[in-house]
Amino acid sequence: MGRSWVETETSGCELVDARLNRRLGAMLEALGERSGKSLPTAFQAWSNTKAAYRLFSKSNVSEDKILEGHFAASALRIHATAAGISHCKRDREGAHHRRDRNCSRH
């Protein structure tokens, strides 16, 4: 069977200790299942919420370390994209204009 999205997004992430990597994976699974919810709601149990806050508070865990797996997975997706990437200019309201002259494919 193929890898889950969490395994794909965290495969390039090494958080000093395998337990921390597993905790990050469990947190991402919970957040993915309940996106847009607060941490206590997403994690369903106070013990899981406390574990998440403990992970975030560790001095050897940083935003860069957490995101390095995602960045690596994103780079692989970009390189694997045969059609290229669309670059579109945004207007002031944040809308993308895909059919106008400001949008090109590379």
PyRosetta script that sets phi, psi and omega in degrees:
from pyrosetta import init, pose_from_sequence

init()
pose = pose_from_sequence("MGRSWVETETSGCELVDARLNRRLGAMLEALGERSGKSLPTAFQAWSNTKAAYRLFSKSNVSEDKILEGHFAASALRIHATAAGISHCKRDREGAHHRRDRNCSRH")
pose.set_psi(1, 150.5)
pose.set_omega(1, -179.0)
pose.set_phi(2, -72.3)
pose.set_psi(2, 167.6)
pose.set_omega(2, 179.9)
pose.set_phi(3, -75.9)
pose.set_psi(3, 148.9)
pose.set_omega(3, 176.6)
pose.set_phi(4, -73.6)
pose.set_psi(4, 164.1)
pose.set_omega(4, 179.5)
pose.set_phi(5, -61.9)
pose.set_psi(5, -33.1)
pose.set_omega(5, 179.6)
pose.set_phi(6, -66.5)
pose.set_psi(6, -43.7)
pose.set_omega(6, 177.8)
pose.set_phi(7, -62.0)
pose.set_psi(7, -39.4)
pose.set_omega(7, 179.1)
pose.set_phi(8, -65.0)
pose.set_psi(8, -45.1)
pose.set_omega(8, -175.7)
pose.set_phi(9, -75.2)
pose.set_psi(9, -20.1)
pose.set_omega(9, -178.0)
pose.set_phi(10, -110.8)
pose.set_psi(10, 1.8)
pose.set_omega(10, -175.7)
pose.set_phi(11, -62.9)
pose.set_psi(11, -28.9)
pose.set_omega(11, 178.1)
pose.set_phi(12, -93.0)
pose.set_psi(12, 9.1)
pose.set_omega(12, -176.0)
pose.set_phi(13, -103.8)
pose.set_psi(13, 121.6)
pose.set_omega(13, 178.0)
pose.set_phi(14, -121.7)
pose.set_psi(14, 108.6)
pose.set_omega(14, -176.4)
pose.set_phi(15, -100.6)
pose.set_psi(15, 50.7)
pose.set_omega(15, 174.2)
pose.set_phi(16, 65.8)
pose.set_psi(16, -43.4)
pose.set_omega(16, -171.8)
pose.set_phi(17, -131.9)
pose.set_psi(17, 134.9)
pose.set_omega(17, -179.3)
pose.set_phi(18, -59.6)
pose.set_psi(18, -31.8)
pose.set_omega(18, 178.4)
pose.set_phi(19, -63.7)
pose.set_psi(19, -37.6)
pose.set_omega(19, 178.7)
pose.set_phi(20, -67.6)
pose.set_psi(20, -38.4)
pose.set_omega(20, 176.7)
pose.set_phi(21, -62.9)
pose.set_psi(21, -41.7)
pose.set_omega(21, 178.1)
pose.set_phi(22, -64.9)
pose.set_psi(22, -41.2)
pose.set_omega(22, 179.1)
pose.set_phi(23, -62.3)
pose.set_psi(23, -44.3)
pose.set_omega(23, 178.2)
pose.set_phi(24, -60.1)
pose.set_psi(24, -43.6)
pose.set_omega(24, 178.0)
pose.set_phi(25, -60.6)
pose.set_psi(25, -44.0)
pose.set_omega(25, 178.5)
pose.set_phi(26, -63.9)
pose.set_psi(26, -39.0)
pose.set_omega(26, 178.5)
pose.set_phi(27, -64.7)
pose.set_psi(27, -44.0)
pose.set_omega(27, 179.8)
pose.set_phi(28, -64.7)
pose.set_psi(28, -39.3)
pose.set_omega(28, 176.2)
pose.set_phi(29, -58.6)
pose.set_psi(29, -48.7)
pose.set_omega(29, -178.5)
pose.set_phi(30, -63.3)
pose.set_psi(30, -43.8)
pose.set_omega(30, 179.6)
pose.set_phi(31, -67.0)
pose.set_psi(31, -35.0)
pose.set_omega(31, 177.3)
pose.set_phi(32, -66.8)
pose.set_psi(32, -36.4)
pose.set_omega(32, 178.9)
pose.set_phi(33, -73.4)
pose.set_psi(33, -25.8)
pose.set_omega(33, -176.3)
pose.set_phi(34, -131.9)
pose.set_psi(34, 52.2)
pose.set_omega(34, -176.2)
pose.set_phi(35, -61.6)
pose.set_psi(35, 144.6)
pose.set_omega(35, -179.8)
pose.set_phi(36, 85.4)
pose.set_psi(36, -5.7)
pose.set_omega(36, -179.7)
pose.set_phi(37, -90.9)
pose.set_psi(37, 160.5)
pose.set_omega(37, 175.6)
pose.set_phi(38, -68.0)
pose.set_psi(38, 161.9)
pose.set_omega(38, 179.3)
pose.set_phi(39, -57.6)
pose.set_psi(39, -47.7)
pose.set_omega(39, 179.5)
pose.set_phi(40, -59.9)
pose.set_psi(40, -37.7)
pose.set_omega(40, 179.0)
pose.set_phi(41, -70.5)
pose.set_psi(41, -42.7)
pose.set_omega(41, -178.8)
pose.set_phi(42, -64.9)
pose.set_psi(42, -38.3)
pose.set_omega(42, -174.8)
pose.set_phi(43, -87.9)
pose.set_psi(43, -10.6)
pose.set_omega(43, 170.2)
pose.set_phi(44, 67.7)
pose.set_psi(44, -19.0)
pose.set_omega(44, -179.4)
pose.set_phi(45, -140.2)
pose.set_psi(45, 142.6)
pose.set_omega(45, -178.1)
pose.set_phi(46, -60.6)
pose.set_psi(46, -34.9)
pose.set_omega(46, -179.9)
pose.set_phi(47, -63.4)
pose.set_psi(47, -38.5)
pose.set_omega(47, 177.6)
pose.set_phi(48, -69.0)
pose.set_psi(48, -37.3)
pose.set_omega(48, 177.7)
pose.set_phi(49, -64.8)
pose.set_psi(49, -45.2)
pose.set_omega(49, 178.1)
pose.set_phi(50, -61.9)
pose.set_psi(50, -39.2)
pose.set_omega(50, 178.8)
pose.set_phi(51, -63.5)
pose.set_psi(51, -37.8)
pose.set_omega(51, 177.7)
pose.set_phi(52, -64.8)
pose.set_psi(52, -46.8)
pose.set_omega(52, 178.9)
pose.set_phi(53, -64.4)
pose.set_psi(53, -35.1)
pose.set_omega(53, 175.9)
pose.set_phi(54, -63.8)
pose.set_psi(54, -41.6)
pose.set_omega(54, 178.1)
pose.set_phi(55, -60.2)
pose.set_psi(55, -47.0)
pose.set_omega(55, -178.8)
pose.set_phi(56, -64.5)
pose.set_psi(56, -27.7)
pose.set_omega(56, -175.5)
pose.set_phi(57, -87.8)
pose.set_psi(57, -7.8)
pose.set_omega(57, -179.2)
pose.set_phi(58, -66.9)
pose.set_psi(58, 135.9)
pose.set_omega(58, -177.5)
pose.set_phi(59, -67.7)
pose.set_psi(59, -26.2)
pose.set_omega(59, -179.7)
pose.set_phi(60, -93.1)
pose.set_psi(60, 8.6)
pose.set_omega(60, 175.0)
pose.set_phi(61, -115.7)
pose.set_psi(61, 120.9)
pose.set_omega(61, -178.7)
pose.set_phi(62, -128.0)
pose.set_psi(62, 167.7)
pose.set_omega(62, 176.4)
pose.set_phi(63, -57.2)
pose.set_psi(63, -43.1)
pose.set_omega(63, 179.7)
pose.set_phi(64, -60.2)
pose.set_psi(64, -44.7)
pose.set_omega(64, -179.8)
pose.set_phi(65, -66.0)
pose.set_psi(65, -39.6)
pose.set_omega(65, 179.6)
pose.set_phi(66, -66.0)
pose.set_psi(66, -40.1)
pose.set_omega(66, -175.4)
pose.set_phi(67, -85.1)
pose.set_psi(67, -11.7)
pose.set_omega(67, -175.7)
pose.set_phi(68, -61.5)
pose.set_psi(68, -35.0)
pose.set_omega(68, 176.1)
pose.set_phi(69, -66.0)
pose.set_psi(69, -42.9)
pose.set_omega(69, 178.7)
pose.set_phi(70, -63.1)
pose.set_psi(70, -43.0)
pose.set_omega(70, 179.3)
pose.set_phi(71, -62.4)
pose.set_psi(71, -41.4)
pose.set_omega(71, 178.5)
pose.set_phi(72, -64.3)
pose.set_psi(72, -43.9)
pose.set_omega(72, 178.9)
pose.set_phi(73, -65.3)
pose.set_psi(73, -39.1)
pose.set_omega(73, 177.7)
pose.set_phi(74, -63.4)
pose.set_psi(74, -42.4)
pose.set_omega(74, 178.7)
pose.set_phi(75, -61.4)
pose.set_psi(75, -40.9)
pose.set_omega(75, 177.7)
pose.set_phi(76, -63.8)
pose.set_psi(76, -40.6)
pose.set_omega(76, 178.3)
pose.set_phi(77, -64.2)
pose.set_psi(77, -41.3)
pose.set_omega(77, -179.7)
pose.set_phi(78, -63.9)
pose.set_psi(78, -45.1)
pose.set_omega(78, 179.5)
pose.set_phi(79, -65.9)
pose.set_psi(79, -29.3)
pose.set_omega(79, -178.8)
pose.set_phi(80, -83.2)
pose.set_psi(80, -10.2)
pose.set_omega(80, -177.8)
pose.set_phi(81, -77.2)
pose.set_psi(81, 110.5)
pose.set_omega(81, -177.4)
pose.set_phi(82, -71.6)
pose.set_psi(82, -34.5)
pose.set_omega(82, -175.5)
pose.set_phi(83, -80.6)
pose.set_psi(83, -12.9)
pose.set_omega(83, -179.8)
pose.set_phi(84, 94.3)
pose.set_psi(84, -171.8)
pose.set_omega(84, -176.2)
pose.set_phi(85, -117.1)
pose.set_psi(85, 137.3)
pose.set_omega(85, 176.0)
pose.set_phi(86, -85.7)
pose.set_psi(86, 133.8)
pose.set_omega(86, 174.5)
pose.set_phi(87, -114.9)
pose.set_psi(87, 112.1)
pose.set_omega(87, -176.5)
pose.set_phi(88, -120.8)
pose.set_psi(88, 139.2)
pose.set_omega(88, 177.1)
pose.set_phi(89, -77.3)
pose.set_psi(89, 137.7)
pose.set_omega(89, 177.8)
pose.set_phi(90, -95.5)
pose.set_psi(90, 143.9)
pose.set_omega(90, 174.0)
pose.set_phi(91, -87.9)
pose.set_psi(91, -178.1)
pose.set_omega(91, -176.2)
pose.set_phi(92, -62.3)
pose.set_psi(92, -26.8)
pose.set_omega(92, 179.5)
pose.set_phi(93, -85.7)
pose.set_psi(93, -2.0)
pose.set_omega(93, 178.0)
pose.set_phi(94, 89.5)
pose.set_psi(94, 3.4)
pose.set_omega(94, -179.5)
pose.set_phi(95, -77.1)
pose.set_psi(95, 144.0)
pose.set_omega(95, 176.2)
pose.set_phi(96, -93.2)
pose.set_psi(96, 137.6)
pose.set_omega(96, 177.1)
pose.set_phi(97, -109.2)
pose.set_psi(97, 100.6)
pose.set_omega(97, -174.9)
pose.set_phi(98, -86.2)
pose.set_psi(98, -21.3)
pose.set_omega(98, -175.6)
pose.set_phi(99, -105.6)
pose.set_psi(99, 9.1)
pose.set_omega(99, -179.3)
pose.set_phi(100, -103.1)
pose.set_psi(100, 178.4)
pose.set_omega(100, -175.7)
pose.set_phi(101, -70.0)
pose.set_psi(101, -12.2)
pose.set_omega(101, 179.6)
pose.set_phi(102, -83.5)
pose.set_psi(102, -2.1)
pose.set_omega(102, -176.1)
pose.set_phi(103, -113.2)
pose.set_psi(103, 125.9)
pose.set_omega(103, 179.7)
pose.set_phi(104, -132.4)
pose.set_psi(104, 156.0)
pose.set_omega(104, 176.7)
pose.set_phi(105, -108.2)
pose.set_psi(105, 136.1)
pose.set_omega(105, 179.0)
pose.set_phi(106, -120.7)
pose.dump_pdb("model.pdb")
